[in-house]
Amino acid sequence: MLLPTKNNIKLLKLLRYSCKNWFEVLPDILTNNDKIKAEFRNGKIIQCNRYRLIIAFVPYYYFSHKLGVFSDSDFTIFYEVYLDINKKLKKAIDDGILVQSGVGGSFGYEEALLFALIRYLKPSTVVETGVAQGISSYVILKALELNRRGRLMSVDLPNPNPNGYRYANGTVDPVYTPTTLGSGWIVPDELTDRWTLLIGRSKEILPTLSIEVDFFFHDSEHSYENMLFEYKWAYSRMSQKGVIASDDIGWNRAFRDFENAHPELRPIIHGLGYEYQFGLWRLNSIKV
C-alpha cells in the first residue's frame, strides 16, 4: 500500500495529472494489484504492473509535457521500448541465463527522464558509463534516433560474476552481465550505428577521450572515488549546453561533495535528488 509519505503524495499528484482514470487506477495501486490498465489524458491506454506505471509511464508523461516534447508517437515508442526490454529480460531469466536481482536498474524513472531529456536537449555527443544489460543505452539511442542526430559513447567494464561485484569498502553491487550475452546485449542492432561501446574502466578510458560532451550519464561503479572522478571529468569536458546526470547518488557523498564544490551548477528538475536516487545538473538555464 502507498502510505501518505512526501514522495508518495508527489507520485499520486503526478498520477492525477497524467491519467484520465486516475481515480480508478488509484484503488488498484493502494491494494497492491499488479495488473493495471491506465488511460492517459491523451487517450493512450497501456497495461503494465503498478510499479512500472508509477515509476516510468506517469513520470514520462508528466516530464515530457513540462519539457514541451510530448507527442503521441513518442509516448507509443517509449511504451514499445519498454515492451521489448521486458520481453528480452523475461526470456533471459526464464532461460536461466540471468537472474532478476542481477539485472540492475530495470525500466523506470531513470529511463523516463533520459528519454524526455535527450528528446528535449537534442545533444550531439552523449557519454554514458556503466552499461550492463543496456537498458539505459537502448533508451538513449532510441531518443537519438528520433532526434535524427547525435551519438552515444558508452564505457563499460562488465561484471560476469552472478554473485555481484564487491567494492573496496565491502559494499556489494548485485549487477552482472552474463558472458554469453555481453555488455548492452539488449540494444537492437538497428540502433548501433549511433553507438560506440568501449570496454574497460572509466578511469582509464575517459581521460583518453578528447571530446566535448553535451550529456553525461554516470551509472558505473558507485564508489565515492569513481563517482567523483567521473563527475570531475564530465565537468571538464562539458559544452555550454551540457548536462551531467547520475544514478544512485545516495550510495555515498560524492554527489553532495561535487555539488558543494560547484555552486554554479543548478539542478535541472528540482525535487529529484536523494528521493529518487537520481541527480541532474546543468551548465545553462533549462526551464522545467
Backbone as CSV, one residue per row, in Angstrom:
resi,resn,N_x,N_y,N_z,CA_x,CA_y,CA_z,C_x,C_y,C_z
1,MET,0.844,-1.197,0.000,0.000,0.000,0.000,0.880,1.248,0.000
2,LEU,0.447,2.303,-0.712,1.171,3.561,-0.714,0.771,4.378,0.508
3,LEU,1.689,4.517,1.435,1.434,5.336,2.612,1.573,6.814,2.248
4,PRO,0.936,7.719,3.001,0.956,9.144,2.652,2.272,9.831,3.012
5,THR,3.377,9.332,2.457,4.664,9.979,2.655,4.799,11.129,1.664
6,LYS,5.829,11.943,1.848,6.059,13.090,0.960,6.248,12.625,-0.475
7,ASN,7.031,11.549,-0.670,7.278,11.030,-2.009,6.007,10.514,-2.653
8,ASN,5.222,9.750,-1.901,4.026,9.143,-2.474,2.957,10.177,-2.805
9,ILE,2.886,11.232,-2.015,1.944,12.314,-2.324,2.305,12.941,-3.669
10,LYS,3.607,13.117,-3.920,4.055,13.655,-5.202,3.670,12.722,-6.342
11,LEU,3.881,11.431,-6.133,3.571,10.460,-7.176,2.082,10.407,-7.470
12,LEU,1.256,10.513,-6.431,-0.186,10.487,-6.635,-0.663,11.747,-7.350
13,LYS,0.001,12.874,-7.106,-0.327,14.094,-7.839,0.022,13.939,-9.313
14,LEU,1.158,13.286,-9.589,1.541,13.030,-10.971,0.531,12.102,-11.638
15,LEU,0.054,11.129,-10.891,-0.937,10.197,-11.419,-2.216,10.943,-11.803
16,ARG,-2.680,11.820,-10.936,-3.898,12.597,-11.206,-3.711,13.495,-12.421
17,TYR,-2.530,14.090,-12.547,-2.243,14.968,-13.679,-2.212,14.186,-14.985
18,SER,-1.706,12.959,-14.971,-1.410,12.221,-16.185,-2.547,11.353,-16.696
19,CYS,-3.297,10.722,-15.798,-4.277,9.711,-16.203,-5.704,10.238,-16.167
20,LYS,-6.466,9.899,-17.208,-7.887,10.216,-17.203,-8.599,9.483,-16.083
21,ASN,-8.230,8.217,-15.926,-8.941,7.369,-14.961,-8.105,7.129,-13.705
22,TRP,-7.410,8.180,-13.261,-6.552,8.016,-12.090,-7.341,7.568,-10.872
23,PHE,-8.587,7.985,-10.797,-9.429,7.619,-9.652,-9.812,6.140,-9.705
24,GLU,-9.683,5.518,-10.882,-9.900,4.080,-10.993,-8.609,3.311,-10.778
25,VAL,-7.502,3.892,-11.243,-6.199,3.252,-11.087,-5.755,3.279,-9.630
26,LEU,-6.084,4.364,-8.942,-5.643,4.545,-7.559,-6.005,3.379,-6.638
27,PRO,-7.233,2.876,-6.638,-7.536,1.731,-5.759,-6.674,0.507,-6.059
28,ASP,-6.368,0.287,-7.348,-5.501,-0.834,-7.707,-4.113,-0.664,-7.097
29,ILE,-3.612,0.569,-7.143,-2.292,0.836,-6.569,-2.321,0.641,-5.055
30,LEU,-3.345,1.159,-4.417,-3.430,1.080,-2.960,-3.631,-0.353,-2.461
31,THR,-4.236,-1.193,-3.288,-4.474,-2.581,-2.874,-3.419,-3.535,-3.418
32,ASN,-2.357,-2.964,-3.995,-1.235,-3.772,-4.479,-1.579,-4.623,-5.687
33,ASN,-2.616,-4.264,-6.415,-2.967,-5.004,-7.625,-1.848,-4.846,-8.646
34,ASP,-1.290,-5.966,-9.120,-0.140,-5.886,-10.009,-0.537,-5.710,-11.472
35,LYS,-1.801,-5.865,-11.800,-2.260,-5.716,-13.177,-3.075,-4.434,-13.297
36,ILE,-2.545,-3.458,-14.012,-3.199,-2.155,-14.099,-3.370,-1.743,-15.556
37,LYS,-4.552,-1.266,-15.874,-4.838,-0.693,-17.184,-5.103,0.788,-16.955
38,ALA,-4.309,1.636,-17.578,-4.431,3.072,-17.348,-4.637,3.805,-18.662
39,GLU,-5.591,4.718,-18.661,-5.810,5.573,-19.822,-5.276,6.964,-19.495
40,PHE,-4.334,7.432,-20.318,-3.737,8.738,-20.098,-4.599,9.834,-20.727
41,ARG,-4.284,11.064,-20.392,-5.111,12.185,-20.825,-5.111,12.369,-22.349
42,ASN,-4.090,11.839,-23.021,-4.078,11.911,-24.479,-4.851,10.759,-25.113
43,GLY,-5.453,9.892,-24.288,-6.234,8.773,-24.787,-5.468,7.482,-24.919
44,LYS,-4.143,7.534,-24.710,-3.323,6.333,-24.813,-3.621,5.395,-23.659
45,ILE,-3.825,4.118,-23.979,-4.078,3.102,-22.954,-2.895,2.152,-22.890
46,ILE,-2.384,1.947,-21.700,-1.297,0.990,-21.524,-1.683,0.000,-20.433
47,GLN,-1.085,-1.172,-20.511,-1.284,-2.188,-19.484,0.082,-2.600,-18.957
48,CYS,0.264,-2.486,-17.675,1.534,-2.862,-17.066,1.291,-3.067,-15.578
49,ASN,2.332,-3.430,-14.843,2.147,-3.571,-13.407,2.229,-2.199,-12.734
50,ARG,1.799,-2.144,-11.509,1.693,-0.878,-10.780,3.051,-0.178,-10.656
51,TYR,4.101,-0.969,-10.501,5.437,-0.414,-10.323,5.865,0.366,-11.566
52,ARG,5.689,-0.231,-12.739,6.080,0.441,-13.982,5.234,1.687,-14.226
53,LEU,3.959,1.606,-13.916,3.082,2.759,-14.107,3.570,3.944,-13.288
54,ILE,3.861,3.685,-12.028,4.245,4.755,-11.107,5.637,5.299,-11.399
55,ILE,6.605,4.434,-11.711,7.981,4.926,-11.824,8.433,5.186,-13.256
56,ALA,7.629,4.838,-14.257,8.061,5.056,-15.634,7.069,5.873,-16.448
57,PHE,5.866,5.380,-16.626,4.961,5.992,-17.592,4.333,7.285,-17.095
58,VAL,3.935,7.334,-15.850,3.393,8.582,-15.313,4.467,9.670,-15.268
59,PRO,5.669,9.393,-14.748,6.715,10.427,-14.794,7.069,10.852,-16.218
60,TYR,7.125,9.888,-17.160,7.443,10.270,-18.537,6.378,11.209,-19.103
61,TYR,5.117,10.874,-18.895,4.023,11.719,-19.375,4.161,13.128,-18.798
62,TYR,4.421,13.207,-17.507,4.495,14.496,-16.826,5.696,15.319,-17.307
63,PHE,6.897,14.720,-17.264,8.092,15.493,-17.584,8.197,15.821,-19.066
64,SER,7.718,14.944,-19.936,7.750,15.270,-21.362,6.822,16.452,-21.663
65,HIS,5.719,16.556,-20.931,4.851,17.730,-21.069,5.534,18.982,-20.525
66,LYS,6.168,18.857,-19.376,6.853,20.009,-18.783,7.974,20.517,-19.678
67,LEU,8.648,19.601,-20.369,9.739,19.973,-21.263,9.239,20.385,-22.636
68,GLY,7.968,20.170,-22.903,7.404,20.553,-24.179,7.758,19.628,-25.324
69,VAL,8.059,18.365,-25.016,8.451,17.423,-26.068,7.473,16.258,-26.188
70,PHE,6.349,16.337,-25.506,5.415,15.212,-25.571,4.773,15.108,-26.948
71,SER,4.641,13.887,-27.428,3.848,13.608,-28.619,3.254,12.215,-28.460
72,ASP,2.127,11.980,-29.120,1.503,10.664,-29.046,2.436,9.585,-29.580
73,SER,3.166,9.900,-30.658,4.060,8.908,-31.256,5.221,8.576,-30.320
74,ASP,5.780,9.602,-29.657,6.860,9.351,-28.706,6.383,8.488,-27.548
75,PHE,5.186,8.773,-27.065,4.651,8.005,-25.948,4.485,6.533,-26.340
76,THR,4.001,6.310,-27.558,3.840,4.946,-28.059,5.191,4.258,-28.196
77,ILE,6.178,4.979,-28.725,7.514,4.411,-28.891,8.138,4.082,-27.543
78,PHE,7.984,4.984,-26.578,8.521,4.738,-25.240,7.914,3.467,-24.648
79,TYR,6.629,3.280,-24.840,5.941,2.076,-24.367,6.435,0.835,-25.106
80,GLU,6.660,0.954,-26.411,7.148,-0.182,-27.195,8.568,-0.582,-26.787
81,VAL,9.387,0.410,-26.446,10.736,0.109,-25.958,10.652,-0.685,-24.655
82,TYR,9.758,-0.250,-23.774,9.543,-0.992,-22.524,9.130,-2.433,-22.801
83,LEU,8.175,-2.632,-23.708,7.698,-3.978,-24.011,8.821,-4.857,-24.561
84,ASP,9.669,-4.283,-25.409,10.781,-5.041,-25.991,11.795,-5.415,-24.915
85,ILE,12.133,-4.458,-24.063,13.082,-4.720,-22.981,12.532,-5.781,-22.035
86,ASN,11.274,-5.627,-21.657,10.643,-6.577,-20.742,10.632,-7.991,-21.331
87,LYS,10.338,-8.105,-22.613,10.305,-9.397,-23.293,11.683,-10.062,-23.295
88,LYS,12.719,-9.268,-23.612,14.072,-9.813,-23.685,14.586,-10.223,-22.302
89,LEU,14.319,-9.396,-21.299,14.755,-9.735,-19.943,14.040,-10.980,-19.437
90,LYS,12.754,-11.070,-19.694,11.981,-12.235,-19.250,12.523,-13.522,-19.872
91,LYS,12.859,-13.467,-21.148,13.395,-14.656,-21.818,14.735,-15.067,-21.217
92,ALA,15.611,-14.081,-20.987,16.925,-14.385,-20.411,16.787,-14.988,-19.019
93,ILE,15.820,-14.486,-18.245,15.591,-15.005,-16.897,14.950,-16.389,-16.960
94,ASP,13.958,-16.548,-17.836,13.298,-17.848,-17.983,14.259,-18.921,-18.485
95,ASP,15.222,-18.524,-19.313,16.205,-19.470,-19.847,17.315,-19.781,-18.860
96,GLY,17.296,-19.103,-17.698,18.308,-19.351,-16.678,19.647,-18.693,-16.949
97,ILE,19.683,-17.759,-17.899,20.929,-17.070,-18.228,21.193,-15.926,-17.259
98,LEU,20.120,-15.333,-16.761,20.196,-14.157,-15.904,19.200,-14.315,-14.766
99,VAL,19.522,-13.736,-13.609,18.567,-13.727,-12.508,18.084,-12.295,-12.302
100,GLN,16.868,-12.143,-11.786,16.251,-10.827,-11.662,17.103,-9.862,-10.853
101,SER,17.688,-10.342,-9.767,18.471,-9.461,-8.892,19.739,-8.950,-9.565
102,GLY,20.172,-9.607,-10.623,21.395,-9.198,-11.304,21.173,-8.283,-12.486
103,VAL,19.907,-7.986,-12.788,19.598,-7.160,-13.952,20.115,-5.741,-13.785
104,GLY,20.009,-5.212,-12.578,20.349,-3.812,-12.344,19.094,-2.974,-12.474
105,GLY,19.264,-1.707,-12.722,18.117,-0.829,-12.860,17.252,-1.246,-14.040
106,SER,16.038,-1.635,-13.762,15.132,-2.009,-14.836,14.399,-0.769,-15.330
107,PHE,13.490,-0.921,-16.252,12.826,0.191,-16.912,12.003,0.998,-15.910
108,GLY,12.377,2.275,-15.728,11.673,3.059,-14.726,11.895,4.548,-14.832
109,TYR,11.980,5.201,-13.676,12.080,6.653,-13.580,13.269,7.193,-14.365
110,GLU,14.404,6.501,-14.233,15.625,6.911,-14.915,15.423,6.959,-16.427
111,GLU,14.819,5.909,-16.975,14.601,5.846,-18.411,13.614,6.915,-18.884
112,ALA,12.603,7.190,-18.065,11.633,8.235,-18.408,12.321,9.589,-18.553
113,LEU,13.188,9.900,-17.601,13.904,11.168,-17.636,14.888,11.222,-18.792
114,LEU,15.634,10.146,-18.996,16.631,10.131,-20.063,15.974,10.331,-21.424
115,PHE,14.891,9.622,-21.665,14.218,9.708,-22.953,13.700,11.123,-23.197
116,ALA,13.035,11.691,-22.201,12.483,13.037,-22.356,13.577,14.090,-22.503
117,LEU,14.638,13.968,-21.719,15.713,14.954,-21.758,16.498,14.906,-23.062
118,ILE,16.775,13.705,-23.563,17.502,13.595,-24.824,16.661,14.167,-25.966
119,ARG,15.362,13.922,-25.918,14.488,14.491,-26.938,14.450,16.021,-26.839
120,TYR,14.523,16.540,-25.623,14.477,17.983,-25.411,15.790,18.676,-25.771
121,LEU,16.887,18.128,-25.305,18.191,18.772,-25.465,18.789,18.573,-26.854
122,LYS,18.448,17.456,-27.498,18.999,17.103,-28.805,20.531,17.202,-28.820
123,PRO,21.191,16.476,-27.919,22.651,16.554,-27.815,23.349,15.909,-29.016
124,SER,24.541,16.409,-29.316,25.355,15.805,-30.373,26.179,14.649,-29.829
125,THR,26.681,14.808,-28.601,27.529,13.784,-28.005,27.040,13.427,-26.612
126,VAL,26.703,12.160,-26.414,26.289,11.640,-25.115,27.324,10.626,-24.667
127,VAL,27.763,10.741,-23.417,28.702,9.774,-22.841,28.030,9.115,-21.648
128,GLU,28.098,7.796,-21.620,27.478,7.003,-20.560,28.522,6.059,-19.980
129,THR,28.567,5.972,-18.658,29.445,4.978,-18.030,28.580,3.961,-17.308
130,GLY,28.844,2.691,-17.552,28.033,1.637,-16.980,26.932,1.255,-17.946
131,VAL,26.998,0.061,-18.486,26.042,-0.377,-19.493,25.253,-1.588,-19.015
132,ALA,25.955,-2.600,-18.501,25.327,-3.859,-18.072,24.481,-4.430,-19.206
133,GLN,23.175,-4.643,-18.963,22.324,-5.239,-19.991,22.056,-4.262,-21.156
134,GLY,22.167,-2.969,-20.882,21.986,-1.973,-21.924,20.625,-1.306,-21.944
135,ILE,19.914,-1.329,-20.818,18.567,-0.753,-20.775,18.600,0.755,-21.013
136,SER,19.438,1.459,-20.274,19.544,2.906,-20.464,20.138,3.237,-21.830
137,SER,21.078,2.439,-22.291,21.681,2.651,-23.610,20.613,2.583,-24.692
138,TYR,19.750,1.596,-24.589,18.647,1.408,-25.543,17.772,2.662,-25.580
139,VAL,17.387,3.153,-24.415,16.505,4.322,-24.335,17.177,5.565,-24.924
140,ILE,18.435,5.780,-24.585,19.169,6.935,-25.108,19.294,6.853,-26.626
141,LEU,19.670,5.689,-27.127,19.851,5.513,-28.571,18.538,5.696,-29.328
142,LYS,17.437,5.239,-28.747,16.139,5.412,-29.407,15.773,6.885,-29.489
143,ALA,16.054,7.630,-28.411,15.779,9.068,-28.421,16.664,9.786,-29.440
144,LEU,17.918,9.387,-29.547,18.817,9.984,-30.535,18.340,9.694,-31.954
145,GLU,17.863,8.481,-32.163,17.336,8.125,-33.478,16.154,9.025,-33.838
146,LEU,15.271,9.253,-32.900,14.122,10.120,-33.146,14.551,11.561,-33.395
147,ASN,15.644,11.972,-32.748,16.191,13.313,-32.973,16.838,13.453,-34.347
148,ARG,17.228,12.306,-34.908,17.961,12.258,-36.185,19.313,12.952,-36.089
149,ARG,19.886,12.893,-34.902,21.219,13.450,-34.696,21.779,12.911,-33.393
150,GLY,23.118,12.969,-33.260,23.766,12.608,-32.012,24.298,11.189,-31.980
151,ARG,25.309,11.007,-31.143,25.916,9.694,-30.947,26.055,9.416,-29.454
152,LEU,26.051,8.143,-29.116,26.263,7.697,-27.735,27.582,6.960,-27.645
153,MET,28.406,7.366,-26.690,29.648,6.672,-26.397,29.521,6.076,-24.993
154,SER,29.580,4.764,-24.898,29.392,4.078,-23.621,30.686,3.409,-23.181
155,VAL,30.957,3.499,-21.888,32.123,2.851,-21.288,31.622,1.836,-20.279
156,ASP,32.084,0.598,-20.403,31.583,-0.441,-19.506,32.675,-1.456,-19.197
157,LEU,32.731,-1.855,-17.932,33.581,-2.968,-17.515,32.635,-4.023,-16.955
158,PRO,32.169,-4.935,-17.814,31.128,-5.871,-17.380,31.601,-6.803,-16.265
159,ASN,30.708,-7.032,-15.314,30.980,-7.981,-14.245,30.282,-9.300,-14.595
160,PRO,31.032,-10.381,-14.829,30.418,-11.649,-15.225,30.008,-12.534,-14.054
161,ASN,30.306,-12.069,-12.829,30.076,-12.897,-11.640,28.629,-12.777,-11.160
162,PRO,27.850,-13.862,-11.201,26.452,-13.808,-10.744,26.300,-13.429,-9.271
163,ASN,27.389,-13.525,-8.509,27.340,-13.150,-7.094,27.525,-11.653,-6.880
164,GLY,27.706,-10.918,-7.971,27.847,-9.480,-7.869,29.290,-9.025,-7.801
165,TYR,29.452,-7.732,-7.604,30.770,-7.113,-7.561,30.955,-6.431,-6.212
166,ARG,32.049,-6.762,-5.530,32.309,-6.201,-4.196,33.267,-5.022,-4.289
167,TYR,32.828,-3.864,-3.758,33.672,-2.681,-3.724,34.699,-2.812,-2.602
168,ALA,35.667,-1.901,-2.613,36.735,-1.937,-1.614,36.200,-1.767,-0.197
169,ASN,35.087,-1.032,-0.038,34.520,-0.812,1.304,33.597,-1.941,1.752
170,GLY,33.493,-2.985,0.930,32.672,-4.140,1.290,31.276,-4.139,0.707
171,THR,30.846,-3.016,0.133,29.526,-2.943,-0.489,29.462,-3.859,-1.707
172,VAL,28.366,-4.584,-1.838,28.202,-5.496,-2.968,27.154,-4.948,-3.933
173,ASP,27.558,-4.788,-5.180,26.643,-4.404,-6.245,26.221,-5.692,-6.951
174,PRO,24.928,-6.052,-6.943,24.494,-7.340,-7.475,24.451,-7.434,-8.993
175,VAL,24.650,-6.308,-9.699,24.515,-6.306,-11.158,25.630,-7.122,-11.814
176,TYR,25.247,-7.960,-12.754,26.233,-8.691,-13.541,25.721,-8.874,-14.957
177,THR,26.659,-9.116,-15.885,26.311,-9.333,-17.282,26.829,-10.702,-17.702
178,PRO,25.966,-11.642,-18.029,26.413,-12.975,-18.451,27.361,-12.884,-19.648
179,THR,28.432,-13.642,-19.601,29.410,-13.604,-20.692,28.802,-14.065,-22.009
180,THR,27.773,-14.889,-21.946,27.117,-15.360,-23.175,26.300,-14.271,-23.846
181,LEU,26.065,-13.176,-23.136,25.273,-12.083,-23.692,26.131,-10.862,-24.010
182,GLY,26.956,-10.436,-23.054,27.842,-9.299,-23.267,27.196,-7.958,-22.978
183,SER,28.024,-6.931,-22.822,27.541,-5.584,-22.496,26.554,-5.079,-23.548
184,GLY,25.440,-4.571,-23.072,24.479,-3.949,-23.967,23.754,-4.894,-24.895
185,TRP,23.652,-6.149,-24.507,23.046,-7.150,-25.383,21.583,-6.861,-25.720
186,ILE,20.948,-6.047,-24.910,19.522,-5.793,-25.108,19.252,-4.739,-26.182
187,VAL,20.298,-4.013,-26.606,20.145,-2.959,-27.619,19.923,-3.589,-28.998
188,PRO,18.884,-3.187,-29.714,18.637,-3.736,-31.061,19.750,-3.358,-32.044
189,ASP,20.026,-4.230,-32.976,21.084,-3.993,-33.963,20.853,-2.714,-34.755
190,GLU,19.594,-2.382,-35.025,19.312,-1.222,-35.860,19.647,0.110,-35.196
191,LEU,19.948,0.081,-33.899,20.310,1.319,-33.206,21.815,1.483,-33.024
192,THR,22.598,0.488,-33.386,24.032,0.505,-33.065,24.859,1.413,-33.975
193,ASP,24.280,1.936,-35.054,25.029,2.836,-35.930,25.435,4.113,-35.213
194,ARG,24.675,4.476,-34.190,24.968,5.697,-33.437,25.739,5.405,-32.152
195,TRP,26.233,4.193,-32.001,26.776,3.745,-30.714,28.225,3.317,-30.821
196,THR,29.023,3.801,-29.885,30.392,3.326,-29.700,30.490,2.750,-28.299
197,LEU,30.826,1.480,-28.199,30.943,0.800,-26.907,32.410,0.510,-26.618
198,LEU,32.899,1.071,-25.529,34.296,0.899,-25.130,34.347,0.066,-23.854
199,ILE,35.104,-1.016,-23.878,35.188,-1.919,-22.734,36.432,-1.617,-21.911
200,GLY,36.228,-1.331,-20.630,37.326,-1.040,-19.730,36.875,-0.148,-18.590
201,ARG,37.787,0.202,-17.712,37.480,1.069,-16.575,37.374,2.519,-17.019
202,SER,36.424,3.224,-16.463,36.236,4.620,-16.857,37.463,5.468,-16.516
203,LYS,38.157,5.132,-15.433,39.344,5.902,-15.042,40.456,5.782,-16.080
204,GLU,40.437,4.711,-16.841,41.458,4.502,-17.860,41.008,4.997,-19.227
205,ILE,39.723,4.876,-19.516,39.233,5.213,-20.850,38.854,6.679,-20.989
206,LEU,38.143,7.253,-20.022,37.665,8.626,-20.167,38.788,9.640,-20.434
207,PRO,39.937,9.552,-19.727,40.993,10.535,-19.984,41.558,10.482,-21.404
208,THR,41.319,9.400,-22.127,41.828,9.287,-23.500,40.877,9.907,-24.517
209,LEU,39.695,10.332,-24.080,38.702,10.865,-24.999,38.812,12.386,-25.092
210,SER,39.191,12.868,-26.247,39.299,14.314,-26.479,38.029,14.795,-27.172
211,ILE,36.969,14.878,-26.405,35.669,15.244,-26.969,34.976,16.258,-26.065
212,GLU,34.055,16.992,-26.660,33.185,17.875,-25.900,31.869,17.144,-25.686
213,VAL,31.367,17.194,-24.471,30.211,16.381,-24.099,28.992,17.263,-23.849
214,ASP,27.883,16.899,-24.481,26.629,17.619,-24.269,25.796,17.005,-23.159
215,PHE,25.947,15.689,-22.980,25.157,14.986,-21.964,26.000,13.843,-21.422
216,PHE,26.212,13.850,-20.093,26.988,12.794,-19.446,26.104,12.078,-18.429
217,PHE,26.186,10.745,-18.441,25.366,9.953,-17.531,26.225,8.912,-16.817
218,HIS,26.333,9.053,-15.491,27.073,8.083,-14.676,26.151,6.970,-14.188
219,ASP,26.556,5.731,-14.457,25.858,4.584,-13.880,26.800,3.386,-13.788
220,SER,28.087,3.673,-13.572,29.072,2.603,-13.443,29.337,2.333,-11.962
221,GLU,30.547,1.983,-11.601,30.864,1.680,-10.199,30.503,2.864,-9.309
222,HIS,29.701,2.590,-8.278,29.215,3.658,-7.421,30.068,3.835,-6.158
223,SER,31.375,3.718,-6.311,32.253,4.037,-5.194,32.450,5.552,-5.166
224,TYR,32.773,6.086,-3.996,32.968,7.524,-3.853,34.032,8.028,-4.825
225,GLU,35.165,7.320,-4.869,36.283,7.755,-5.703,35.914,7.766,-7.181
226,ASN,35.230,6.712,-7.622,34.904,6.620,-9.040,33.843,7.633,-9.452
227,MET,32.841,7.811,-8.607,31.793,8.771,-8.939,32.347,10.194,-9.011
228,LEU,33.180,10.553,-8.032,33.741,11.898,-8.021,34.659,12.105,-9.221
229,PHE,35.441,11.077,-9.555,36.312,11.164,-10.728,35.492,11.420,-11.991
230,GLU,34.406,10.687,-12.162,33.602,10.821,-13.378,32.906,12.176,-13.445
231,TYR,32.408,12.656,-12.310,31.778,13.988,-12.301,32.791,15.056,-12.718
232,LYS,33.987,14.962,-12.163,35.021,15.961,-12.469,35.411,15.895,-13.941
233,TRP,35.556,14.671,-14.455,35.909,14.528,-15.869,34.811,15.130,-16.744
234,ALA,33.567,14.804,-16.441,32.451,15.313,-17.231,32.397,16.836,-17.190
235,TYR,32.621,17.399,-16.012,32.584,18.850,-15.862,33.655,19.519,-16.731
236,SER,34.820,18.886,-16.810,35.925,19.463,-17.583,35.719,19.357,-19.090
237,ARG,34.755,18.537,-19.512,34.521,18.311,-20.952,33.166,18.845,-21.427
238,MET,32.403,19.472,-20.541,31.047,19.850,-20.890,30.991,21.019,-21.869
239,SER,30.037,20.936,-22.796,29.758,22.046,-23.681,28.929,23.081,-22.921
240,GLN,28.673,24.206,-23.544,27.924,25.271,-22.879,26.473,24.881,-22.583
241,LYS,25.950,23.917,-23.315,24.587,23.451,-23.040,24.607,22.108,-22.311
242,GLY,25.743,21.817,-21.694,25.956,20.489,-21.129,25.123,20.157,-19.899
243,VAL,24.916,18.860,-19.737,24.182,18.308,-18.600,24.959,17.129,-18.029
244,ILE,25.015,17.050,-16.709,25.591,15.901,-16.015,24.466,15.208,-15.265
245,ALA,24.293,13.929,-15.531,23.273,13.130,-14.860,23.941,11.973,-14.125
246,SER,23.344,11.554,-13.027,23.933,10.463,-12.255,22.859,9.631,-11.579
247,ASP,23.017,8.330,-11.672,22.143,7.410,-10.956,22.769,7.082,-9.604
248,ASP,21.958,6.561,-8.697,22.420,6.058,-7.393,23.251,7.068,-6.611
249,ILE,22.758,8.294,-6.533,23.528,9.344,-5.870,23.533,9.214,-4.347
250,GLY,22.695,8.333,-3.821,22.648,8.173,-2.374,23.605,7.135,-1.819
251,TRP,24.403,6.520,-2.686,25.314,5.473,-2.217,26.425,6.033,-1.334
252,ASN,26.813,7.279,-1.573,27.894,7.897,-0.803,27.767,9.418,-0.940
253,ARG,28.801,10.155,-0.509,28.732,11.615,-0.502,29.308,12.267,-1.767
254,ALA,29.653,11.495,-2.777,30.288,12.063,-3.970,29.419,13.138,-4.618
255,PHE,28.138,12.847,-4.751,27.214,13.801,-5.370,27.170,15.102,-4.574
256,ARG,26.998,14.982,-3.274,26.895,16.179,-2.425,28.191,16.979,-2.440
257,ASP,29.322,16.286,-2.349,30.601,16.984,-2.315,30.879,17.705,-3.631
258,PHE,30.557,17.070,-4.744,30.763,17.713,-6.038,29.831,18.912,-6.189
259,GLU,28.595,18.743,-5.779,27.622,19.827,-5.859,28.057,21.016,-5.003
260,ASN,28.547,20.745,-3.801,29.001,21.816,-2.907,30.223,22.534,-3.457
261,ALA,31.061,21.812,-4.209,32.274,22.401,-4.781,31.976,23.238,-6.023
262,HIS,30.765,23.100,-6.567,30.406,23.821,-7.795,29.034,24.488,-7.640
263,PRO,28.994,25.579,-6.886,27.716,26.264,-6.655,27.129,26.868,-7.929
264,GLU,27.932,26.960,-8.988,27.413,27.491,-10.250,26.512,26.498,-10.974
265,LEU,26.559,25.240,-10.563,25.693,24.228,-11.163,24.326,24.265,-10.507
266,ARG,23.306,24.014,-11.295,21.947,24.011,-10.774,21.234,22.738,-11.207
267,PRO,20.361,22.218,-10.367,19.603,21.031,-10.781,18.635,21.377,-11.894
268,ILE,18.461,20.463,-12.828,17.514,20.676,-13.918,16.086,20.576,-13.403
269,ILE,15.799,19.489,-12.714,14.451,19.259,-12.208,14.519,19.206,-10.693
270,HIS,13.950,20.168,-10.039,14.000,20.232,-8.581,13.164,19.106,-7.967
271,GLY,13.614,18.631,-6.833,12.837,17.626,-6.122,13.185,16.199,-6.483
272,LEU,14.238,16.006,-7.296,14.678,14.635,-7.578,15.625,14.226,-6.459
273,GLY,16.905,14.527,-6.661,17.888,14.283,-5.612,17.788,12.920,-4.973
274,TYR,17.918,12.901,-3.657,18.011,11.641,-2.931,16.678,10.913,-2.828
275,GLU,15.591,11.620,-3.139,14.286,10.970,-3.092,14.194,9.859,-4.130
276,TYR,14.825,10.090,-5.288,14.742,9.128,-6.380,16.106,8.545,-6.756
277,GLN,17.139,8.892,-5.992,18.482,8.389,-6.254,19.006,8.838,-7.616
278,PHE,18.526,9.972,-8.106,18.909,10.435,-9.432,19.209,11.919,-9.380
279,GLY,20.374,12.323,-9.911,20.769,13.723,-9.885,21.006,14.265,-11.281
280,LEU,20.671,15.532,-11.493,20.846,16.182,-12.789,21.351,17.600,-12.571
281,TRP,22.457,17.946,-13.231,22.958,19.307,-13.168,22.993,19.906,-14.564
282,ARG,22.901,21.206,-14.633,23.011,21.903,-15.908,24.067,23.000,-15.812
283,LEU,24.644,23.345,-16.944,25.581,24.450,-17.016,24.928,25.710,-17.578
284,ASN,23.735,25.563,-18.140,22.989,26.720,-18.600,21.535,26.572,-18.189
285,SER,20.757,27.557,-18.448,19.377,27.561,-17.959,18.479,26.665,-18.797
286,ILE,17.835,25.733,-18.139,16.804,24.908,-18.768,15.558,25.054,-17.920
287,LYS,14.522,25.584,-18.481,13.310,25.838,-17.726,12.456,24.589,-17.644
288,VAL,12.215,24.132,-16.437,11.378,22.953,-16.225,10.381,23.283,-15.137
